Amino acid sequence: MESELLGRWDLMVGPAEDQFPSWVELTQGGGRFVGRFGSARPLASASIEGDYVAFRLPKQYERRETELTFEGTLVDGRLVGTTVLDDGTEGAWVGVRAPELPSFTPTFGEPIELIGSDLSGWTARWDDLANKWSIEDGMLVNSAAGTDLVTTEKFSDFRLVAEYRYPKGSNSGIYLRGRYELQILDDYEGAPNGVGNSGAIYGFLAPTTNSINPPEAWNTAEITLLGRWITVVLNVVTIIDRQEIPGITGGALDSAEGEPGPILVQGDHGPVTFRRLTLYPAT
């Protein structure tokens, strides 16, 4: 009989004052994990005995020397357990079953322009990082590495048209519902098509081809997100065609996958300019 613990779980980890989202997929003897930052990575081991699970994996970007270890028990349909945090203290974690979020045939409503005459429709993600975002000549500009920017409005299913450019060597991204990162990266010259490349859903879905334009040139991404199924057309090339996003990507705002979420533009890695962010809500 297959264990109830197998499958995908949306996690929240740590104390209330510093809680962060995470994700795990448990399979027979293994699985994969997304932490606070970074990409999806395989578990080194996973052990399930009845309602108890223990899994471990090497560190990635965590500020620690030891591997990550998690123990948990199924209680009233939730996984509840403990882990050792980066500072060496024990922290609690809780997991809920990730929703299926099926696709559907949409009807799109009137466009919502996310770039306005000022930043009143946006809020800074972090107060302890400089806010380098501004509106210049009708464009949303991040001049240097600083805080991420988040829309005050939340969305469920949509088509998003983004026109953007980046300087040489830069790195940014667009988080859909604040949870799934579409990668923006200067990998124009000879880059492989991996899960960290331009147009990828970071850590999970690789583009079929590299269709990014060179630094300082404009790019157009058309992103359709229905449930957890996504299509990405980058510079008129379909690079992801109706693929399922397994779970949240590193750096997500939360792990509440069944709820609406904002659009987040990444500012903590490098400069980027958006001249268009138009969202068409789906019904």
HELIX and SHEET records of a PDB file:
HELIX    1   1 ALA A   16  ASP A   18  5                                   3    
SHEET    1   A 9 ARG A  41  PRO A  42  0                                        
SHEET    2   A 9 GLY A  30  VAL A  34 -1                                        
SHEET    3   A 9 PHE A  20  THR A  27 -1                                        
SHEET    4   A 9 GLY A   7  VAL A  13 -1                                        
SHEET    5   A 9 GLU A  90  ARG A  97 -1                                        
SHEET    6   A 9 ARG A  78  VAL A  84 -1                                        
SHEET    7   A 9 LEU A  68  VAL A  75 -1                                        
SHEET    8   A 9 TYR A  52  LEU A  57 -1                                        
SHEET    9   A 9 SER A  45  GLU A  49 -1                                        
SHEET    1   B 4 ILE A 112  GLU A 113  0                                        
SHEET    2   B 4 VAL A 272  PRO A 281 -1                                        
SHEET    3   B 4 MET A 139  ASN A 142 -1                                        
SHEET    4   B 4 TRP A 133  GLU A 136 -1                                        
SHEET    1   C 6 ILE A 112  GLU A 113  0                                        
SHEET    2   C 6 VAL A 272  PRO A 281 -1                                        
SHEET    3   C 6 PHE A 158  ARG A 165 -1                                        
SHEET    4   C 6 ASN A 219  LEU A 226 -1                                        
SHEET    5   C 6 TRP A 229  LEU A 234 -1                                        
SHEET    6   C 6 VAL A 237  GLU A 244 -1                                        
SHEET    1   D 5 TRP A 122  ALA A 124  0                                        
SHEET    2   D 5 LEU A 149  THR A 151 -1                                        
SHEET    3   D 5 LEU A 264  VAL A 265 -1                                        
SHEET    4   D 5 ASN A 171  LEU A 176 -1                                        
SHEET    5   D 5 TYR A 180  LEU A 185 -1                                        
END                                                                             
